[in-house]
Amino acid sequence: MDRRQRTPAQADRGERGYSLPELLVVIALMGLFIVFGGPAMNEAYKSYKVRAVADGLATDIRALRYNAVSNRTPRTLTINNASHATAPNQYAYTNYKGDAITVRMDGVNIETTSAASITFNINGSTGAAGNTTIRVSAMINAERNDRYTITVTPT
């Protein structure tokens, strides 16, 4: 009877690592995830960006109205839509501290606005005859254009 003991190096000889076919399968799966998941993630990011800009604009409008009422001082938000030759797709206002704030919308367009500015009086009204409408949009892909409409009522 041969009772030779195997050394640890001999015991692990069959289990050295991954085989070439196993590595190729993993690389192929990673490639498929990148090819099909990459554009979807890009579209999701662009969609998020438009929604975040629209939410930020709506929040700034609400805050400006609140500041006009609470400080009993008229507040104005100036809007530059995509048709402005200088500084398009941005809006500006003065915050409650008196600091001038300009928000630039990179990659997102202000399509239309019924007024170039919105002024809130000390009672929170705009003094306009009708609603003020602001639309923000961005092309997500060749077939999809996400668009959000923000409507400011006069009262």
Secondary structure, 3 states (H helix, E strand, C coil): CCCCCCCHHHHCCCCCCCCHHHHHHHHHHHHHHHHHHHHHHHHHHHHHHHHHHHHHHHHHHHHHHHHHHHHCCCEEEEEECCCCCCCCCEEEEECCCCCEEEEECCCCEEEEECCCEEEECCCCCCCCCCCEEEEEEEECCCCCEEEEEEEECCC
